[in-house]
Amino acid sequence: MAEIEIKTAPFDARFPNTNQSKHCWQAYGDYFKCIDARGEEFEPCQQFKRTFMSICPDSWVSKWDEQREEGTLPFKVTV
């Protein structure tokens, strides 16, 4: 049987408190800014994706994805 490695978002000194809401939306925005600037294949962008996928509630990500597609996202995710 293959060994499964489970990881969570690494510590980020900008978000020292236990409430990770800001860390969540910041990582989400940083991911889309990164792929806008460097492309989806740029490996460092994937760290932002792993972070928001591990700490953001799925319902938030779904809502933000819809808003991003509609152009109504309340925060900027492009460079």
PyMOL commands that set and color helices and strands:
alter all, ss='L'
color gray80, all
select helices_A, chain A and resi 21-38+43-55+58-70
alter helices_A, ss='H'
color red, helices_A
deselect
rebuild
show_as cartoon
